[in-house]
Amino acid sequence: MIQLGSAALIHDFWHGRKEKLWPHLREFADHAIAHAKRTVGALAENKTPCELYVIHGHYADASEIAAMMSFTLIVDMVMTGHSLGRNKLEHLLASGTACLCLSALLYNLQ
């Protein structure tokens, strides 16, 4: 948790390949919701009242999780998108970094 004046930032990290998380987005969201509730409850018990104002999602997968959390916790959600992966296959093939078969395996391309 990062303290920002009277605000706090709680950041959940996923230290794996995001493609491996795809079948488990709901489960991840459920654990993140439980974590958020525990954190807010622990702060309240320590006489540091805290209110959850917003859930932030970055890129599509995290934003899907953020949307589930936002709906369940009844708080606003914001999304920061990016297009870094938009032309990933095209760039990999053009640069000769990877062939189509390898790219499909590495990036779970359909």
LUMDOMI-553232 format. One record per atom (N, C-alpha, C): residue number from 1; residue in one letter; atom name; x, y, z. Coordinates in nm, 2 decimals. Layout:
k	r	a	x	y	z
NUM	A	CA	X	Y	Z
...
END
This chain:
k	r	a	x	y	z
1	M	N	0.09	-0.12	0.00
1	M	CA	0.00	0.00	0.00
1	M	C	0.09	0.12	0.00
2	I	N	0.06	0.22	-0.08
2	I	CA	0.13	0.34	-0.09
2	I	C	0.04	0.45	-0.03
3	Q	N	0.09	0.53	0.07
3	Q	CA	0.02	0.63	0.13
3	Q	C	0.04	0.76	0.05
4	L	N	-0.07	0.83	0.01
4	L	CA	-0.07	0.95	-0.06
4	L	C	-0.15	1.06	0.01
5	G	N	-0.09	1.12	0.12
5	G	CA	-0.16	1.21	0.20
5	G	C	-0.27	1.13	0.28
6	S	N	-0.39	1.17	0.26
6	S	CA	-0.50	1.10	0.32
6	S	C	-0.55	0.98	0.24
7	A	N	-0.49	0.96	0.12
7	A	CA	-0.53	0.86	0.03
7	A	C	-0.43	0.75	0.03
8	A	N	-0.47	0.63	-0.01
8	A	CA	-0.38	0.52	-0.02
8	A	C	-0.40	0.45	-0.16
9	L	N	-0.30	0.40	-0.21
9	L	CA	-0.30	0.33	-0.34
9	L	C	-0.26	0.18	-0.31
10	I	N	-0.35	0.09	-0.35
10	I	CA	-0.32	-0.05	-0.33
10	I	C	-0.31	-0.11	-0.47
11	H	N	-0.20	-0.17	-0.49
11	H	CA	-0.17	-0.23	-0.62
11	H	C	-0.15	-0.38	-0.61
12	D	N	-0.23	-0.45	-0.69
12	D	CA	-0.22	-0.59	-0.70
12	D	C	-0.13	-0.63	-0.82
13	F	N	-0.03	-0.71	-0.80
13	F	CA	0.06	-0.74	-0.91
13	F	C	0.03	-0.89	-0.95
14	W	N	0.04	-0.91	-1.08
14	W	CA	0.03	-1.04	-1.14
14	W	C	0.17	-1.06	-1.20
15	H	N	0.24	-1.16	-1.14
15	H	CA	0.38	-1.18	-1.19
15	H	C	0.40	-1.30	-1.29
16	G	N	0.30	-1.32	-1.36
16	G	CA	0.31	-1.43	-1.46
16	G	C	0.27	-1.38	-1.60
17	R	N	0.26	-1.47	-1.69
17	R	CA	0.22	-1.43	-1.82
17	R	C	0.07	-1.41	-1.82
18	K	N	0.02	-1.29	-1.86
18	K	CA	-0.12	-1.27	-1.85
18	K	C	-0.21	-1.37	-1.92
19	E	N	-0.16	-1.43	-2.03
19	E	CA	-0.23	-1.53	-2.10
19	E	C	-0.27	-1.64	-2.01
20	K	N	-0.19	-1.68	-1.91
20	K	CA	-0.22	-1.79	-1.82
20	K	C	-0.33	-1.75	-1.72
21	L	N	-0.35	-1.62	-1.71
21	L	CA	-0.45	-1.58	-1.61
21	L	C	-0.59	-1.58	-1.68
22	W	N	-0.60	-1.58	-1.81
22	W	CA	-0.73	-1.56	-1.88
22	W	C	-0.84	-1.66	-1.83
23	P	N	-0.81	-1.79	-1.81
23	P	CA	-0.92	-1.88	-1.77
23	P	C	-0.96	-1.85	-1.62
24	H	N	-0.89	-1.77	-1.55
24	H	CA	-0.91	-1.75	-1.41
24	H	C	-0.95	-1.60	-1.37
25	L	N	-1.00	-1.53	-1.47
25	L	CA	-1.02	-1.38	-1.44
25	L	C	-1.13	-1.37	-1.33
26	R	N	-1.23	-1.45	-1.33
26	R	CA	-1.34	-1.44	-1.22
26	R	C	-1.28	-1.47	-1.09
27	E	N	-1.20	-1.58	-1.08
27	E	CA	-1.14	-1.62	-0.96
27	E	C	-1.04	-1.51	-0.90
28	F	N	-0.96	-1.45	-1.00
28	F	CA	-0.87	-1.34	-0.96
28	F	C	-0.95	-1.23	-0.90
29	A	N	-1.06	-1.19	-0.97
29	A	CA	-1.15	-1.08	-0.93
29	A	C	-1.20	-1.11	-0.79
30	D	N	-1.25	-1.23	-0.77
30	D	CA	-1.30	-1.27	-0.63
30	D	C	-1.20	-1.25	-0.52
31	H	N	-1.08	-1.29	-0.55
31	H	CA	-0.97	-1.28	-0.45
31	H	C	-0.93	-1.13	-0.43
32	A	N	-0.93	-1.05	-0.54
32	A	CA	-0.91	-0.91	-0.53
32	A	C	-1.02	-0.84	-0.45
33	I	N	-1.14	-0.88	-0.47
33	I	CA	-1.25	-0.82	-0.40
33	I	C	-1.24	-0.85	-0.25
34	A	N	-1.21	-0.97	-0.21
34	A	CA	-1.19	-1.01	-0.07
34	A	C	-1.07	-0.93	-0.01
35	H	N	-0.96	-0.92	-0.09
35	H	CA	-0.85	-0.84	-0.04
35	H	C	-0.88	-0.70	-0.01
36	A	N	-0.96	-0.63	-0.10
36	A	CA	-1.00	-0.50	-0.09
36	A	C	-1.09	-0.48	0.04
37	K	N	-1.18	-0.58	0.06
37	K	CA	-1.27	-0.57	0.18
37	K	C	-1.19	-0.59	0.30
38	R	N	-1.09	-0.68	0.30
38	R	CA	-1.01	-0.70	0.42
38	R	C	-0.93	-0.58	0.45
39	T	N	-0.87	-0.52	0.35
39	T	CA	-0.79	-0.40	0.37
39	T	C	-0.87	-0.28	0.43
40	V	N	-0.98	-0.26	0.37
40	V	CA	-1.07	-0.15	0.42
40	V	C	-1.11	-0.18	0.56
41	G	N	-1.15	-0.31	0.59
41	G	CA	-1.19	-0.35	0.73
41	G	C	-1.07	-0.33	0.83
42	A	N	-0.95	-0.37	0.79
42	A	CA	-0.83	-0.36	0.88
42	A	C	-0.80	-0.22	0.91
43	L	N	-0.81	-0.13	0.81
43	L	CA	-0.79	0.01	0.83
43	L	C	-0.89	0.07	0.93
44	A	N	-1.02	0.03	0.91
44	A	CA	-1.12	0.08	1.00
44	A	C	-1.10	0.03	1.15
45	E	N	-1.05	-0.09	1.16
45	E	CA	-1.02	-0.15	1.30
45	E	C	-0.91	-0.07	1.36
46	N	N	-0.82	-0.02	1.28
46	N	CA	-0.70	0.06	1.33
46	N	C	-0.73	0.20	1.34
47	K	N	-0.86	0.24	1.34
47	K	CA	-0.91	0.38	1.35
47	K	C	-0.86	0.46	1.24
48	T	N	-0.84	0.40	1.12
48	T	CA	-0.80	0.48	1.00
48	T	C	-0.91	0.45	0.90
49	P	N	-1.03	0.52	0.91
49	P	CA	-1.14	0.49	0.82
49	P	C	-1.09	0.51	0.68
50	C	N	-1.14	0.42	0.59
50	C	CA	-1.10	0.43	0.45
50	C	C	-1.22	0.40	0.37
51	E	N	-1.24	0.47	0.26
51	E	CA	-1.34	0.44	0.16
51	E	C	-1.28	0.41	0.03
52	L	N	-1.33	0.31	-0.04
52	L	CA	-1.29	0.27	-0.17
52	L	C	-1.36	0.36	-0.27
53	Y	N	-1.28	0.44	-0.35
53	Y	CA	-1.35	0.53	-0.44
53	Y	C	-1.35	0.48	-0.58
54	V	N	-1.24	0.42	-0.62
54	V	CA	-1.23	0.38	-0.76
54	V	C	-1.15	0.26	-0.78
55	I	N	-1.18	0.18	-0.88
55	I	CA	-1.10	0.06	-0.92
55	I	C	-1.04	0.10	-1.06
56	H	N	-0.91	0.08	-1.08
56	H	CA	-0.84	0.11	-1.20
56	H	C	-0.80	-0.02	-1.27
57	G	N	-0.83	-0.03	-1.40
57	G	CA	-0.78	-0.14	-1.48
57	G	C	-0.69	-0.09	-1.59
58	H	N	-0.59	-0.16	-1.62
58	H	CA	-0.50	-0.12	-1.73
58	H	C	-0.49	-0.24	-1.83
59	Y	N	-0.52	-0.22	-1.95
59	Y	CA	-0.53	-0.31	-2.06
59	Y	C	-0.66	-0.39	-2.04
60	A	N	-0.70	-0.47	-2.14
60	A	CA	-0.83	-0.53	-2.14
60	A	C	-0.85	-0.63	-2.03
61	D	N	-0.75	-0.72	-2.00
61	D	CA	-0.77	-0.82	-1.90
61	D	C	-0.79	-0.76	-1.76
62	A	N	-0.71	-0.67	-1.73
62	A	CA	-0.72	-0.61	-1.60
62	A	C	-0.85	-0.53	-1.59
63	S	N	-0.89	-0.47	-1.70
63	S	CA	-1.01	-0.39	-1.70
63	S	C	-1.13	-0.48	-1.68
64	E	N	-1.13	-0.60	-1.73
64	E	CA	-1.24	-0.69	-1.71
64	E	C	-1.25	-0.73	-1.56
65	I	N	-1.14	-0.75	-1.50
65	I	CA	-1.13	-0.77	-1.36
65	I	C	-1.18	-0.65	-1.28
66	A	N	-1.13	-0.53	-1.32
66	A	CA	-1.18	-0.41	-1.26
66	A	C	-1.33	-0.39	-1.27
67	A	N	-1.38	-0.42	-1.38
67	A	CA	-1.53	-0.41	-1.40
67	A	C	-1.60	-0.50	-1.31
68	M	N	-1.56	-0.63	-1.29
68	M	CA	-1.62	-0.72	-1.20
68	M	C	-1.61	-0.66	-1.06
69	M	N	-1.50	-0.61	-1.02
69	M	CA	-1.48	-0.56	-0.89
69	M	C	-1.57	-0.44	-0.86
70	S	N	-1.57	-0.35	-0.96
70	S	CA	-1.65	-0.23	-0.95
70	S	C	-1.79	-0.26	-0.93
71	F	N	-1.85	-0.35	-1.01
71	F	CA	-1.99	-0.39	-1.00
71	F	C	-2.02	-0.45	-0.86
72	T	N	-1.93	-0.54	-0.82
72	T	CA	-1.95	-0.61	-0.69
72	T	C	-1.94	-0.51	-0.57
73	L	N	-1.84	-0.42	-0.57
73	L	CA	-1.81	-0.33	-0.46
73	L	C	-1.89	-0.20	-0.47
74	I	N	-1.96	-0.18	-0.58
74	I	CA	-2.04	-0.06	-0.61
74	I	C	-1.95	0.06	-0.60
75	V	N	-1.84	0.07	-0.67
75	V	CA	-1.75	0.18	-0.68
75	V	C	-1.73	0.21	-0.83
76	D	N	-1.68	0.33	-0.86
76	D	CA	-1.65	0.36	-1.00
76	D	C	-1.53	0.29	-1.05
77	M	N	-1.52	0.28	-1.18
77	M	CA	-1.41	0.21	-1.24
77	M	C	-1.35	0.30	-1.35
78	V	N	-1.22	0.30	-1.36
78	V	CA	-1.16	0.37	-1.47
78	V	C	-1.07	0.28	-1.54
79	M	N	-1.04	0.30	-1.67
79	M	CA	-0.96	0.21	-1.75
79	M	C	-0.85	0.30	-1.83
80	T	N	-0.73	0.25	-1.82
80	T	CA	-0.63	0.31	-1.91
80	T	C	-0.59	0.20	-2.01
81	G	N	-0.62	0.23	-2.13
81	G	CA	-0.60	0.13	-2.24
81	G	C	-0.47	0.17	-2.31
82	H	N	-0.42	0.08	-2.39
82	H	CA	-0.30	0.11	-2.47
82	H	C	-0.31	0.02	-2.59
83	S	N	-0.23	0.06	-2.69
83	S	CA	-0.24	-0.02	-2.81
83	S	C	-0.10	-0.08	-2.84
84	L	N	-0.02	-0.11	-2.74
84	L	CA	0.11	-0.17	-2.77
84	L	C	0.10	-0.30	-2.83
85	G	N	0.00	-0.38	-2.80
85	G	CA	-0.02	-0.51	-2.86
85	G	C	-0.09	-0.51	-2.99
86	R	N	-0.14	-0.40	-3.03
86	R	CA	-0.23	-0.39	-3.15
86	R	C	-0.16	-0.45	-3.27
87	N	N	-0.04	-0.41	-3.30
87	N	CA	0.03	-0.46	-3.41
87	N	C	0.15	-0.56	-3.38
88	K	N	0.14	-0.62	-3.26
88	K	CA	0.25	-0.70	-3.21
88	K	C	0.29	-0.81	-3.31
89	L	N	0.20	-0.88	-3.36
89	L	CA	0.23	-0.99	-3.46
89	L	C	0.29	-0.93	-3.58
90	E	N	0.23	-0.83	-3.64
90	E	CA	0.29	-0.77	-3.76
90	E	C	0.44	-0.72	-3.74
91	H	N	0.46	-0.66	-3.62
91	H	CA	0.60	-0.62	-3.59
91	H	C	0.70	-0.73	-3.57
92	L	N	0.65	-0.84	-3.50
92	L	CA	0.74	-0.95	-3.48
92	L	C	0.77	-1.02	-3.61
93	L	N	0.67	-1.04	-3.70
93	L	CA	0.70	-1.10	-3.83
93	L	C	0.79	-1.01	-3.92
94	A	N	0.76	-0.88	-3.92
94	A	CA	0.84	-0.79	-4.00
94	A	C	0.99	-0.78	-3.96
95	S	N	1.01	-0.79	-3.83
95	S	CA	1.14	-0.78	-3.77
95	S	C	1.22	-0.91	-3.78
96	G	N	1.15	-1.02	-3.82
96	G	CA	1.22	-1.15	-3.82
96	G	C	1.25	-1.21	-3.68
97	T	N	1.19	-1.14	-3.58
97	T	CA	1.21	-1.19	-3.44
97	T	C	1.15	-1.32	-3.42
98	A	N	1.03	-1.35	-3.48
98	A	CA	0.96	-1.47	-3.46
98	A	C	0.89	-1.51	-3.58
99	C	N	0.86	-1.64	-3.60
99	C	CA	0.78	-1.69	-3.71
99	C	C	0.64	-1.69	-3.66
100	L	N	0.54	-1.72	-3.75
100	L	CA	0.40	-1.72	-3.72
100	L	C	0.37	-1.83	-3.61
101	C	N	0.43	-1.95	-3.63
101	C	CA	0.40	-2.06	-3.53
101	C	C	0.45	-2.02	-3.39
102	L	N	0.57	-1.97	-3.38
102	L	CA	0.62	-1.93	-3.25
102	L	C	0.54	-1.82	-3.19
103	S	N	0.50	-1.72	-3.27
103	S	CA	0.42	-1.61	-3.22
103	S	C	0.29	-1.66	-3.17
104	A	N	0.23	-1.75	-3.24
104	A	CA	0.10	-1.81	-3.19
104	A	C	0.11	-1.88	-3.06
105	L	N	0.22	-1.95	-3.04
105	L	CA	0.24	-2.02	-2.91
105	L	C	0.27	-1.92	-2.80
106	L	N	0.36	-1.82	-2.83
106	L	CA	0.40	-1.73	-2.72
106	L	C	0.29	-1.64	-2.68
107	Y	N	0.21	-1.59	-2.77
107	Y	CA	0.11	-1.49	-2.75
107	Y	C	-0.03	-1.54	-2.75
108	N	N	-0.05	-1.67	-2.75
108	N	CA	-0.18	-1.73	-2.75
108	N	C	-0.27	-1.67	-2.86
109	L	N	-0.22	-1.66	-2.98
109	L	CA	-0.29	-1.60	-3.09
109	L	C	-0.39	-1.71	-3.14
110	Q	N	-0.51	-1.67	-3.18
110	Q	CA	-0.60	-1.76	-3.24
110	Q	C	-0.60	-1.76	-3.39
END
